[in-house]
Structure formats: structure tokens, C-alpha cells
Amino acid sequence: MYKQIITKKDLISLGYSDYQSKEIIRQARQYMIELGHGDFYDNRKVTTIPLKAVSKILGFEPQILEVK
């Protein structure tokens, strides 16, 4: 099963740098705010983002296996 929620650590495991990961999370949060979810995502401490928002920013859907 693949993750539906992406974190900065997940992006780093895909090969992005710490800075790039932070920027992707920031842009994905902005995208979620534009979709009308500002009540939750308008907080810079939120670092878990839905896969659909990260996919929109990256242009492809990263597939990260869940560890159980």
C-alpha cells in the first residue's frame, strides 16, 4: 500500500534536498489553501500534505510504500 500523506522526510528519501523538500511542502500548503482548506493548512508548522497536492507541485505522483 502506498502513502497518501507525504512528509518532508518522504521527499528527502526520494532524493530531494532539505531545502527543496521544504519548498515543495510550502507550495503544496499554498495549493491546499487555494482549494479552500486554509483553516488547517494556513500554518507553517503543518508538514504533512496530501499526495494529490504534492503530485500537483511535482508533476508526477510519487509512490512511497507505507512501513507497518
Distance bins in CASP14 RR format, pairs under 12 A and 6 or more apart:
PFRMAT RR
TARGET T0000
AUTHOR 0000-0000-0000
RMODE 2
METHOD distances of the structure
MODEL  1
1 63 0 0 0 0 0 1 0 0 0 0 0
1 64 0 0 0 0 0 1 0 0 0 0 0
1 65 1 0 0 1 0 0 0 0 0 0 0
1 66 1 0 1 0 0 0 0 0 0 0 0
1 67 0 0 0 0 0 1 0 0 0 0 0
1 68 0 0 0 0 1 0 0 0 0 0 0
2 10 0 0 0 0 0 1 0 0 0 0 0
2 51 1 0 0 1 0 0 0 0 0 0 0
2 55 0 0 0 0 0 1 0 0 0 0 0
2 61 0 0 0 0 1 0 0 0 0 0 0
2 62 0 0 0 0 1 0 0 0 0 0 0
2 63 1 0 1 0 0 0 0 0 0 0 0
2 64 1 0 0 1 0 0 0 0 0 0 0
2 65 1 0 0 1 0 0 0 0 0 0 0
2 66 1 0 0 1 0 0 0 0 0 0 0
2 67 0 0 0 0 0 1 0 0 0 0 0
3 9 0 0 0 0 0 1 0 0 0 0 0
3 10 1 0 0 1 0 0 0 0 0 0 0
3 11 0 0 0 0 0 1 0 0 0 0 0
3 13 0 0 0 0 0 1 0 0 0 0 0
3 14 0 0 0 0 0 1 0 0 0 0 0
3 48 0 0 0 0 0 1 0 0 0 0 0
3 49 0 0 0 0 0 1 0 0 0 0 0
3 50 0 0 0 0 0 1 0 0 0 0 0
3 51 1 0 0 1 0 0 0 0 0 0 0
3 54 0 0 0 0 0 1 0 0 0 0 0
3 55 0 0 0 0 0 1 0 0 0 0 0
3 61 0 0 0 0 0 1 0 0 0 0 0
3 62 0 0 0 0 1 0 0 0 0 0 0
3 63 0 0 0 0 1 0 0 0 0 0 0
3 64 1 0 1 0 0 0 0 0 0 0 0
3 65 1 0 0 1 0 0 0 0 0 0 0
3 66 1 0 1 0 0 0 0 0 0 0 0
3 67 0 0 0 0 1 0 0 0 0 0 0
3 68 0 0 0 0 0 1 0 0 0 0 0
4 10 0 0 0 0 0 1 0 0 0 0 0
4 48 0 0 0 0 0 1 0 0 0 0 0
4 49 0 0 0 0 0 1 0 0 0 0 0
4 50 1 0 0 1 0 0 0 0 0 0 0
4 51 1 0 1 0 0 0 0 0 0 0 0
4 52 0 0 0 0 1 0 0 0 0 0 0
4 53 0 0 0 0 0 1 0 0 0 0 0
4 54 0 0 0 0 0 1 0 0 0 0 0
4 55 0 0 0 0 0 1 0 0 0 0 0
4 61 0 0 0 0 0 1 0 0 0 0 0
4 62 0 0 0 0 0 1 0 0 0 0 0
4 63 0 0 0 0 0 1 0 0 0 0 0
4 64 0 0 0 0 1 0 0 0 0 0 0
4 66 0 0 0 0 1 0 0 0 0 0 0
5 25 0 0 0 0 0 1 0 0 0 0 0
5 28 0 0 0 0 0 1 0 0 0 0 0
5 46 0 0 0 0 0 1 0 0 0 0 0
5 47 0 0 0 0 0 1 0 0 0 0 0
5 48 1 0 1 0 0 0 0 0 0 0 0
5 49 1 0 0 1 0 0 0 0 0 0 0
5 50 1 0 0 1 0 0 0 0 0 0 0
5 51 1 0 0 1 0 0 0 0 0 0 0
5 52 0 0 0 0 0 1 0 0 0 0 0
5 53 0 0 0 0 0 1 0 0 0 0 0
5 54 0 0 0 0 1 0 0 0 0 0 0
5 62 0 0 0 0 0 1 0 0 0 0 0
5 64 0 0 0 0 1 0 0 0 0 0 0
5 66 0 0 0 0 1 0 0 0 0 0 0
6 12 0 0 0 0 0 1 0 0 0 0 0
6 13 0 0 0 0 0 1 0 0 0 0 0
6 14 0 0 0 0 1 0 0 0 0 0 0
6 16 0 0 0 0 0 1 0 0 0 0 0
6 21 0 0 0 0 1 0 0 0 0 0 0
6 24 0 0 0 0 1 0 0 0 0 0 0
6 25 0 0 0 0 1 0 0 0 0 0 0
6 28 1 0 0 1 0 0 0 0 0 0 0
6 29 0 0 0 0 0 1 0 0 0 0 0
6 32 0 0 0 0 0 1 0 0 0 0 0
6 47 0 0 0 0 1 0 0 0 0 0 0
6 48 1 0 0 1 0 0 0 0 0 0 0
6 49 1 0 1 0 0 0 0 0 0 0 0
6 50 1 0 0 1 0 0 0 0 0 0 0
6 51 1 0 1 0 0 0 0 0 0 0 0
6 52 0 0 0 0 1 0 0 0 0 0 0
6 53 0 0 0 0 1 0 0 0 0 0 0
6 54 1 0 1 0 0 0 0 0 0 0 0
6 55 0 0 0 0 1 0 0 0 0 0 0
6 56 0 0 0 0 0 1 0 0 0 0 0
6 57 0 0 0 0 0 1 0 0 0 0 0
6 58 0 0 0 0 1 0 0 0 0 0 0
6 61 0 0 0 0 0 1 0 0 0 0 0
6 62 1 0 0 1 0 0 0 0 0 0 0
6 63 0 0 0 0 0 1 0 0 0 0 0
6 64 1 0 0 1 0 0 0 0 0 0 0
6 66 0 0 0 0 0 1 0 0 0 0 0
7 13 0 0 0 0 1 0 0 0 0 0 0
7 14 0 0 0 0 0 1 0 0 0 0 0
7 16 0 0 0 0 0 1 0 0 0 0 0
7 21 0 0 0 0 1 0 0 0 0 0 0
7 22 0 0 0 0 0 1 0 0 0 0 0
7 24 0 0 0 0 0 1 0 0 0 0 0
7 25 0 0 0 0 1 0 0 0 0 0 0
7 28 0 0 0 0 0 1 0 0 0 0 0
7 46 0 0 0 0 0 1 0 0 0 0 0
7 47 1 0 1 0 0 0 0 0 0 0 0
7 48 1 0 1 0 0 0 0 0 0 0 0
7 49 1 0 0 1 0 0 0 0 0 0 0
7 50 0 0 0 0 0 1 0 0 0 0 0
7 51 0 0 0 0 0 1 0 0 0 0 0
7 54 0 0 0 0 1 0 0 0 0 0 0
7 62 0 0 0 0 0 1 0 0 0 0 0
7 64 0 0 0 0 1 0 0 0 0 0 0
8 14 0 0 0 0 0 1 0 0 0 0 0
8 15 0 0 0 0 0 1 0 0 0 0 0
8 16 0 0 0 0 1 0 0 0 0 0 0
8 17 0 0 0 0 0 1 0 0 0 0 0
8 18 1 0 0 1 0 0 0 0 0 0 0
8 19 0 0 0 0 0 1 0 0 0 0 0
8 20 0 0 0 0 1 0 0 0 0 0 0
8 21 1 0 1 0 0 0 0 0 0 0 0
8 22 1 0 0 1 0 0 0 0 0 0 0
8 23 0 0 0 0 0 1 0 0 0 0 0
8 24 0 0 0 0 1 0 0 0 0 0 0
8 25 1 0 1 0 0 0 0 0 0 0 0
8 26 0 0 0 0 0 1 0 0 0 0 0
8 28 0 0 0 0 0 1 0 0 0 0 0
8 29 0 0 0 0 0 1 0 0 0 0 0
8 45 0 0 0 0 0 1 0 0 0 0 0
8 46 0 0 0 0 0 1 0 0 0 0 0
8 47 1 0 1 0 0 0 0 0 0 0 0
8 48 0 0 0 0 1 0 0 0 0 0 0
8 49 0 0 0 0 1 0 0 0 0 0 0
8 54 0 0 0 0 0 1 0 0 0 0 0
9 15 0 0 0 0 0 1 0 0 0 0 0
9 16 0 0 0 0 0 1 0 0 0 0 0
9 18 0 0 0 0 0 1 0 0 0 0 0
9 21 0 0 0 0 1 0 0 0 0 0 0
9 22 0 0 0 0 0 1 0 0 0 0 0
9 25 0 0 0 0 0 1 0 0 0 0 0
9 47 0 0 0 0 1 0 0 0 0 0 0
9 48 0 0 0 0 0 1 0 0 0 0 0
9 64 0 0 0 0 1 0 0 0 0 0 0
9 67 0 0 0 0 0 1 0 0 0 0 0
10 16 0 0 0 0 1 0 0 0 0 0 0
10 21 0 0 0 0 1 0 0 0 0 0 0
10 24 0 0 0 0 0 1 0 0 0 0 0
10 25 0 0 0 0 0 1 0 0 0 0 0
10 28 0 0 0 0 0 1 0 0 0 0 0
10 47 0 0 0 0 0 1 0 0 0 0 0
10 48 0 0 0 0 1 0 0 0 0 0 0
10 49 0 0 0 0 1 0 0 0 0 0 0
10 51 0 0 0 0 1 0 0 0 0 0 0
10 54 0 0 0 0 1 0 0 0 0 0 0
10 58 0 0 0 0 0 1 0 0 0 0 0
10 62 1 0 0 1 0 0 0 0 0 0 0
10 63 0 0 0 0 0 1 0 0 0 0 0
10 64 1 0 1 0 0 0 0 0 0 0 0
10 65 0 0 0 0 0 1 0 0 0 0 0
10 66 0 0 0 0 0 1 0 0 0 0 0
10 67 0 0 0 0 0 1 0 0 0 0 0
11 17 0 0 0 0 1 0 0 0 0 0 0
11 18 0 0 0 0 1 0 0 0 0 0 0
11 19 0 0 0 0 0 1 0 0 0 0 0
11 20 1 0 0 1 0 0 0 0 0 0 0
11 21 1 1 0 0 0 0 0 0 0 0 0
11 22 0 0 0 0 1 0 0 0 0 0 0
11 23 0 0 0 0 1 0 0 0 0 0 0
11 24 1 0 1 0 0 0 0 0 0 0 0
11 25 1 0 0 1 0 0 0 0 0 0 0
11 26 0 0 0 0 0 1 0 0 0 0 0
11 27 0 0 0 0 0 1 0 0 0 0 0
11 28 0 0 0 0 1 0 0 0 0 0 0
11 47 0 0 0 0 0 1 0 0 0 0 0
11 48 0 0 0 0 0 1 0 0 0 0 0
11 49 0 0 0 0 1 0 0 0 0 0 0
11 51 0 0 0 0 0 1 0 0 0 0 0
11 54 1 0 0 1 0 0 0 0 0 0 0
11 57 0 0 0 0 0 1 0 0 0 0 0
11 58 0 0 0 0 1 0 0 0 0 0 0
11 62 1 0 0 1 0 0 0 0 0 0 0
11 64 0 0 0 0 1 0 0 0 0 0 0
12 18 1 0 0 1 0 0 0 0 0 0 0
12 19 0 0 0 0 0 1 0 0 0 0 0
12 20 0 0 0 0 1 0 0 0 0 0 0
12 21 1 0 1 0 0 0 0 0 0 0 0
12 22 0 0 0 0 1 0 0 0 0 0 0
12 24 0 0 0 0 0 1 0 0 0 0 0
12 25 0 0 0 0 0 1 0 0 0 0 0
12 47 0 0 0 0 0 1 0 0 0 0 0
12 62 0 0 0 0 0 1 0 0 0 0 0
12 64 0 0 0 0 0 1 0 0 0 0 0
13 21 0 0 0 0 1 0 0 0 0 0 0
13 62 0 0 0 0 1 0 0 0 0 0 0
13 63 0 0 0 0 0 1 0 0 0 0 0
13 64 1 0 0 1 0 0 0 0 0 0 0
13 65 0 0 0 0 0 1 0 0 0 0 0
13 67 0 0 0 0 0 1 0 0 0 0 0
14 20 0 0 0 0 1 0 0 0 0 0 0
14 21 0 0 0 0 1 0 0 0 0 0 0
14 24 0 0 0 0 1 0 0 0 0 0 0
14 54 0 0 0 0 1 0 0 0 0 0 0
14 58 0 0 0 0 1 0 0 0 0 0 0
14 60 0 0 0 0 0 1 0 0 0 0 0
14 61 0 0 0 0 0 1 0 0 0 0 0
14 62 1 0 1 0 0 0 0 0 0 0 0
14 63 0 0 0 0 1 0 0 0 0 0 0
14 64 1 0 0 1 0 0 0 0 0 0 0
14 65 0 0 0 0 0 1 0 0 0 0 0
15 21 0 0 0 0 1 0 0 0 0 0 0
15 24 0 0 0 0 0 1 0 0 0 0 0
15 58 0 0 0 0 0 1 0 0 0 0 0
15 62 0 0 0 0 0 1 0 0 0 0 0
15 64 0 0 0 0 0 1 0 0 0 0 0
16 22 0 0 0 0 1 0 0 0 0 0 0
16 23 0 0 0 0 1 0 0 0 0 0 0
16 24 1 0 0 1 0 0 0 0 0 0 0
16 25 0 0 0 0 0 1 0 0 0 0 0
16 54 0 0 0 0 0 1 0 0 0 0 0
16 57 0 0 0 0 0 1 0 0 0 0 0
16 58 0 0 0 0 1 0 0 0 0 0 0
16 62 0 0 0 0 1 0 0 0 0 0 0
17 23 0 0 0 0 1 0 0 0 0 0 0
17 24 0 0 0 0 0 1 0 0 0 0 0
18 24 0 0 0 0 0 1 0 0 0 0 0
18 25 0 0 0 0 0 1 0 0 0 0 0
19 25 0 0 0 0 0 1 0 0 0 0 0
19 26 0 0 0 0 0 1 0 0 0 0 0
20 26 0 0 0 0 0 1 0 0 0 0 0
20 27 0 0 0 0 0 1 0 0 0 0 0
20 57 0 0 0 0 0 1 0 0 0 0 0
20 58 0 0 0 0 0 1 0 0 0 0 0
21 27 0 0 0 0 0 1 0 0 0 0 0
21 28 0 0 0 0 0 1 0 0 0 0 0
21 47 0 0 0 0 1 0 0 0 0 0 0
21 49 0 0 0 0 0 1 0 0 0 0 0
21 54 0 0 0 0 0 1 0 0 0 0 0
21 57 0 0 0 0 0 1 0 0 0 0 0
21 58 0 0 0 0 0 1 0 0 0 0 0
21 62 0 0 0 0 0 1 0 0 0 0 0
22 28 0 0 0 0 0 1 0 0 0 0 0
22 29 0 0 0 0 0 1 0 0 0 0 0
22 44 0 0 0 0 0 1 0 0 0 0 0
22 47 0 0 0 0 1 0 0 0 0 0 0
22 49 0 0 0 0 0 1 0 0 0 0 0
23 29 0 0 0 0 0 1 0 0 0 0 0
23 30 0 0 0 0 0 1 0 0 0 0 0
23 54 0 0 0 0 0 1 0 0 0 0 0
23 57 0 0 0 0 1 0 0 0 0 0 0
23 58 0 0 0 0 0 1 0 0 0 0 0
24 30 0 0 0 0 0 1 0 0 0 0 0
24 31 0 0 0 0 0 1 0 0 0 0 0
24 47 0 0 0 0 0 1 0 0 0 0 0
24 49 0 0 0 0 1 0 0 0 0 0 0
24 53 0 0 0 0 1 0 0 0 0 0 0
24 54 1 0 0 1 0 0 0 0 0 0 0
24 55 0 0 0 0 0 1 0 0 0 0 0
24 56 0 0 0 0 0 1 0 0 0 0 0
24 57 1 0 1 0 0 0 0 0 0 0 0
24 58 1 0 0 1 0 0 0 0 0 0 0
24 59 0 0 0 0 0 1 0 0 0 0 0
24 62 0 0 0 0 0 1 0 0 0 0 0
25 31 0 0 0 0 0 1 0 0 0 0 0
25 32 0 0 0 0 0 1 0 0 0 0 0
25 41 0 0 0 0 0 1 0 0 0 0 0
25 43 0 0 0 0 0 1 0 0 0 0 0
25 44 0 0 0 0 1 0 0 0 0 0 0
25 45 0 0 0 0 0 1 0 0 0 0 0
25 46 0 0 0 0 1 0 0 0 0 0 0
25 47 1 0 1 0 0 0 0 0 0 0 0
25 48 0 0 0 0 1 0 0 0 0 0 0
25 49 1 0 1 0 0 0 0 0 0 0 0
25 50 0 0 0 0 0 1 0 0 0 0 0
25 53 0 0 0 0 1 0 0 0 0 0 0
25 54 0 0 0 0 1 0 0 0 0 0 0
25 57 0 0 0 0 1 0 0 0 0 0 0
25 58 0 0 0 0 0 1 0 0 0 0 0
26 32 0 0 0 0 0 1 0 0 0 0 0
26 33 0 0 0 0 0 1 0 0 0 0 0
26 41 0 0 0 0 0 1 0 0 0 0 0
26 42 0 0 0 0 0 1 0 0 0 0 0
26 43 0 0 0 0 0 1 0 0 0 0 0
26 44 1 0 0 1 0 0 0 0 0 0 0
26 45 0 0 0 0 0 1 0 0 0 0 0
26 46 0 0 0 0 0 1 0 0 0 0 0
26 47 0 0 0 0 1 0 0 0 0 0 0
26 49 0 0 0 0 1 0 0 0 0 0 0
26 53 0 0 0 0 0 1 0 0 0 0 0
26 54 0 0 0 0 0 1 0 0 0 0 0
26 57 0 0 0 0 1 0 0 0 0 0 0
27 33 0 0 0 0 0 1 0 0 0 0 0
27 34 0 0 0 0 0 1 0 0 0 0 0
27 41 0 0 0 0 0 1 0 0 0 0 0
27 49 0 0 0 0 1 0 0 0 0 0 0
27 53 0 0 0 0 1 0 0 0 0 0 0
27 54 0 0 0 0 1 0 0 0 0 0 0
27 55 0 0 0 0 0 1 0 0 0 0 0
27 56 0 0 0 0 1 0 0 0 0 0 0
27 57 1 0 1 0 0 0 0 0 0 0 0
27 58 0 0 0 0 1 0 0 0 0 0 0
27 59 0 0 0 0 0 1 0 0 0 0 0
28 34 0 0 0 0 0 1 0 0 0 0 0
28 35 0 0 0 0 0 1 0 0 0 0 0
28 37 0 0 0 0 0 1 0 0 0 0 0
28 41 0 0 0 0 1 0 0 0 0 0 0
28 46 0 0 0 0 1 0 0 0 0 0 0
28 47 0 0 0 0 0 1 0 0 0 0 0
28 48 0 0 0 0 0 1 0 0 0 0 0
28 49 1 0 1 0 0 0 0 0 0 0 0
28 50 0 0 0 0 1 0 0 0 0 0 0
28 51 0 0 0 0 1 0 0 0 0 0 0
28 52 0 0 0 0 1 0 0 0 0 0 0
28 53 1 1 0 0 0 0 0 0 0 0 0
28 54 1 0 1 0 0 0 0 0 0 0 0
28 55 0 0 0 0 1 0 0 0 0 0 0
28 56 1 0 0 1 0 0 0 0 0 0 0
28 57 1 0 1 0 0 0 0 0 0 0 0
28 58 0 0 0 0 1 0 0 0 0 0 0
28 59 0 0 0 0 0 1 0 0 0 0 0
28 62 0 0 0 0 0 1 0 0 0 0 0
29 35 0 0 0 0 0 1 0 0 0 0 0
29 36 0 0 0 0 0 1 0 0 0 0 0
29 37 0 0 0 0 1 0 0 0 0 0 0
29 38 0 0 0 0 1 0 0 0 0 0 0
29 40 0 0 0 0 1 0 0 0 0 0 0
29 41 1 0 1 0 0 0 0 0 0 0 0
29 42 1 0 0 1 0 0 0 0 0 0 0
29 43 0 0 0 0 1 0 0 0 0 0 0
29 44 1 0 0 1 0 0 0 0 0 0 0
29 45 0 0 0 0 0 1 0 0 0 0 0
29 46 1 0 0 1 0 0 0 0 0 0 0
29 47 0 0 0 0 1 0 0 0 0 0 0
29 48 0 0 0 0 0 1 0 0 0 0 0
29 49 1 0 0 1 0 0 0 0 0 0 0
29 50 0 0 0 0 0 1 0 0 0 0 0
29 53 1 0 0 1 0 0 0 0 0 0 0
29 54 0 0 0 0 0 1 0 0 0 0 0
29 56 0 0 0 0 0 1 0 0 0 0 0
29 57 0 0 0 0 1 0 0 0 0 0 0
30 36 0 0 0 0 0 1 0 0 0 0 0
30 37 0 0 0 0 0 1 0 0 0 0 0
30 38 0 0 0 0 1 0 0 0 0 0 0
30 41 0 0 0 0 1 0 0 0 0 0 0
30 42 0 0 0 0 1 0 0 0 0 0 0
30 44 0 0 0 0 0 1 0 0 0 0 0
30 46 0 0 0 0 0 1 0 0 0 0 0
30 49 0 0 0 0 0 1 0 0 0 0 0
30 53 0 0 0 0 1 0 0 0 0 0 0
30 56 0 0 0 0 0 1 0 0 0 0 0
30 57 0 0 0 0 1 0 0 0 0 0 0
31 37 0 0 0 0 1 0 0 0 0 0 0
31 38 0 0 0 0 0 1 0 0 0 0 0
31 41 0 0 0 0 1 0 0 0 0 0 0
31 49 0 0 0 0 1 0 0 0 0 0 0
31 50 0 0 0 0 1 0 0 0 0 0 0
31 52 0 0 0 0 1 0 0 0 0 0 0
31 53 1 0 1 0 0 0 0 0 0 0 0
31 54 0 0 0 0 1 0 0 0 0 0 0
31 55 0 0 0 0 0 1 0 0 0 0 0
31 56 1 0 1 0 0 0 0 0 0 0 0
31 57 1 0 0 1 0 0 0 0 0 0 0
31 58 0 0 0 0 0 1 0 0 0 0 0
31 59 0 0 0 0 0 1 0 0 0 0 0
32 38 1 0 0 1 0 0 0 0 0 0 0
32 39 0 0 0 0 0 1 0 0 0 0 0
32 40 1 0 0 1 0 0 0 0 0 0 0
32 41 1 0 1 0 0 0 0 0 0 0 0
32 42 0 0 0 0 1 0 0 0 0 0 0
32 43 0 0 0 0 0 1 0 0 0 0 0
32 46 0 0 0 0 1 0 0 0 0 0 0
32 48 0 0 0 0 0 1 0 0 0 0 0
32 49 1 0 0 1 0 0 0 0 0 0 0
32 50 1 0 0 1 0 0 0 0 0 0 0
32 51 0 0 0 0 0 1 0 0 0 0 0
32 52 0 0 0 0 1 0 0 0 0 0 0
32 53 1 0 1 0 0 0 0 0 0 0 0
32 54 0 0 0 0 0 1 0 0 0 0 0
32 56 0 0 0 0 1 0 0 0 0 0 0
32 57 0 0 0 0 0 1 0 0 0 0 0
33 39 0 0 0 0 1 0 0 0 0 0 0
33 40 0 0 0 0 1 0 0 0 0 0 0
33 41 1 0 1 0 0 0 0 0 0 0 0
33 42 1 0 1 0 0 0 0 0 0 0 0
33 43 0 0 0 0 1 0 0 0 0 0 0
33 44 0 0 0 0 0 1 0 0 0 0 0
33 46 0 0 0 0 0 1 0 0 0 0 0
33 49 0 0 0 0 0 1 0 0 0 0 0
33 53 0 0 0 0 0 1 0 0 0 0 0
34 41 0 0 0 0 1 0 0 0 0 0 0
34 42 0 0 0 0 0 1 0 0 0 0 0
34 53 0 0 0 0 1 0 0 0 0 0 0
34 56 0 0 0 0 0 1 0 0 0 0 0
34 57 0 0 0 0 0 1 0 0 0 0 0
35 41 0 0 0 0 1 0 0 0 0 0 0
35 42 0 0 0 0 0 1 0 0 0 0 0
35 49 0 0 0 0 0 1 0 0 0 0 0
35 50 0 0 0 0 1 0 0 0 0 0 0
35 52 0 0 0 0 1 0 0 0 0 0 0
35 53 0 0 0 0 1 0 0 0 0 0 0
35 56 0 0 0 0 1 0 0 0 0 0 0
36 42 0 0 0 0 1 0 0 0 0 0 0
36 53 0 0 0 0 0 1 0 0 0 0 0
37 43 0 0 0 0 0 1 0 0 0 0 0
37 46 0 0 0 0 0 1 0 0 0 0 0
37 49 0 0 0 0 0 1 0 0 0 0 0
37 50 0 0 0 0 1 0 0 0 0 0 0
37 52 0 0 0 0 0 1 0 0 0 0 0
37 53 0 0 0 0 1 0 0 0 0 0 0
38 46 0 0 0 0 1 0 0 0 0 0 0
39 46 0 0 0 0 0 1 0 0 0 0 0
40 46 1 0 0 1 0 0 0 0 0 0 0
40 48 0 0 0 0 0 1 0 0 0 0 0
40 49 0 0 0 0 0 1 0 0 0 0 0
40 50 0 0 0 0 0 1 0 0 0 0 0
41 47 0 0 0 0 0 1 0 0 0 0 0
41 48 0 0 0 0 0 1 0 0 0 0 0
41 49 1 0 0 1 0 0 0 0 0 0 0
41 50 0 0 0 0 1 0 0 0 0 0 0
41 53 0 0 0 0 1 0 0 0 0 0 0
46 53 0 0 0 0 0 1 0 0 0 0 0
47 54 0 0 0 0 0 1 0 0 0 0 0
48 54 0 0 0 0 0 1 0 0 0 0 0
49 55 0 0 0 0 0 1 0 0 0 0 0
49 56 0 0 0 0 0 1 0 0 0 0 0
49 57 0 0 0 0 1 0 0 0 0 0 0
49 58 0 0 0 0 0 1 0 0 0 0 0
49 62 0 0 0 0 0 1 0 0 0 0 0
50 56 0 0 0 0 1 0 0 0 0 0 0
50 57 0 0 0 0 0 1 0 0 0 0 0
50 61 0 0 0 0 0 1 0 0 0 0 0
51 57 0 0 0 0 0 1 0 0 0 0 0
51 58 0 0 0 0 0 1 0 0 0 0 0
51 59 0 0 0 0 0 1 0 0 0 0 0
51 60 0 0 0 0 0 1 0 0 0 0 0
51 61 1 0 0 1 0 0 0 0 0 0 0
51 62 1 0 0 1 0 0 0 0 0 0 0
51 63 0 0 0 0 1 0 0 0 0 0 0
51 64 0 0 0 0 1 0 0 0 0 0 0
51 66 0 0 0 0 0 1 0 0 0 0 0
52 58 0 0 0 0 0 1 0 0 0 0 0
52 59 0 0 0 0 0 1 0 0 0 0 0
52 61 0 0 0 0 1 0 0 0 0 0 0
52 62 0 0 0 0 0 1 0 0 0 0 0
53 59 0 0 0 0 0 1 0 0 0 0 0
53 61 0 0 0 0 0 1 0 0 0 0 0
53 62 0 0 0 0 0 1 0 0 0 0 0
54 60 0 0 0 0 1 0 0 0 0 0 0
54 61 0 0 0 0 1 0 0 0 0 0 0
54 62 1 0 0 1 0 0 0 0 0 0 0
54 63 0 0 0 0 0 1 0 0 0 0 0
54 64 0 0 0 0 0 1 0 0 0 0 0
55 61 1 0 1 0 0 0 0 0 0 0 0
55 62 1 0 0 1 0 0 0 0 0 0 0
55 63 0 0 0 0 0 1 0 0 0 0 0
55 64 0 0 0 0 0 1 0 0 0 0 0
56 62 0 0 0 0 0 1 0 0 0 0 0
END
